[in-house]
Structure formats: structure tokens, C-alpha cells
Amino acid sequence: MPKKKRAATNAVEILHRRYYRGRPNRLAQLEEARAEDELARRVYELRDQAGLTQARLAKLVGTTASVISRLEDSDYDGHSLKMLKRIAAAVNQRVEIRFVPRKETLQPA
């Protein structure tokens, strides 16, 4: 008698298998979305840890609060290294860029 395939109970695993496994274009889109989300969260965390409002940070870097709001939105794709450096300087940080190997297949986060 053949072995029964064990049903997945982890929702992330199920979604990954259904929508991403074996689909390199979708995996690339997922990787890009994760990177954009991480960048947006990092900008928010820097501002929050410094105890600044969006308006105050905007004033420190010479822009508007709406620009800071967009930078903290994971759907925004207009980040510039120049602006990130200005934000980092305003909160006494520096920007560090790393290149890392691509994963052959992305696993659920």
C-alpha cells in the first residue's frame, strides 16, 4: 500500500507551495517585496527609536512629512541612497550596503 502524502498544516507552507514553488518570476517578485518591506520598516524603526515624528524628521533632512511617510510605505519604490544617507545622518547613523548571494528558492518567511 502506497504511503499517504502528509497534508501540510502550516498556512505559510501551503501558500508557498500553491503560489510560489516552481515559479521563478513569482519568487523574484516575493524577494523584491520582502526587501522593500524591510527597507520601509528600517526607516520607520530609525525614526521611532530616535523619538521623532515624521514631520520632525522631515524638517531635519530638508523634506516634507509626506516624503517620510512614503519612505515608510513598503509599496513605495522611489528610495534613493542620497535620501537614506540624509535620514541616517539625522539620527546619528550611517547607511551600510551589503551584497549577498541569491537563494535558489525562497522559503516561507
N, C-alpha and C positions, 0 to 999 in steps of 0.2 A: 504494500500500500504506500503510495507516494506521500511524502511529508506535506503537511498543510503549510501554506505560507502564513507566517505570523502577521497579523494585522497591526499596523502602526497605530499607536495611541497618542503620540506626540503631535499636536496640531502643526507645529512649525515643520516637523519632518514630513507630514502629509502634504502640506502646501509646497514645500521644496520639491518633493518628488513629483507632484502633479504639474507644477508650473515652471520649474527651472531645470531639473535634471535632464541632461542631454540637449539643452537649448543654449548654446554659447552666447547668442545675442542677448537673450534674457539675463543670463548670468552676468554679462558685461554691464547691462543696464542696472542690475541689482548692485554690483560692485560700485558703480558710479554714484548711485543714490545713497549708498552707505557712506561713501567718502564725503558727499555734500552734506549729509546729515551730521556727520562727525564735525565738520568744519563749522557749521551753524551752531552746534552745541558748544563747541570750544569758545567761540566768540561770546556767546551768552554767558558761559561759566566765568570767563575772564572778567566780563563786566560785573557780573553778580558778586564774585569774590572781592572785587575792588570796591563794592558798595556803591556803584554808580547807576544812575538811571540812564536810559537811552539818550535822553536829552543832554545830560551832563557829559557823557562820553562823547556824544556828537560835538559838543562845544569844544572839548579838549582836542579832538582830531580835526576840527575845522570842517564839519559837515552838518547834516541835519539828522534829527531823530529818526526820520523815515528811512534814511540810508542805513542807519544802525539796525533798525527793525528788519529791513530786507536782508541784511547780512546774517541775522539770526534766524532767518527762514530757510529751512532745508530745501525748499523749491527754488531758491534764488541761485542763479548760475553766473552771476557777474562779479564774483570775488576777484580782487586784484591784489597782487603781492604788495604793492605800494600802500593800499588801504590797510591791509593786515599789519604791515610794519608800523603804520601810524597808530593803530589801535594798541598794538603790543607796547609801543613806547609810552602811550598814555597810561598804561597800567604797570609800568616798570618791568616789562617782559621783552623778550625778543622772539622773532619768528625762526623756527628751525624746520628745514625741509629735508625729508628723507626719501630715498627711493628704495622700494622693497620689491622682492620678486613677486610676480603674479602667481596666484594659486591656480592650479589646473582646473579645479572645480571648487566652487564656493559651497561651503557647508552652511546650514541654517545658523543664524546668529543666536 
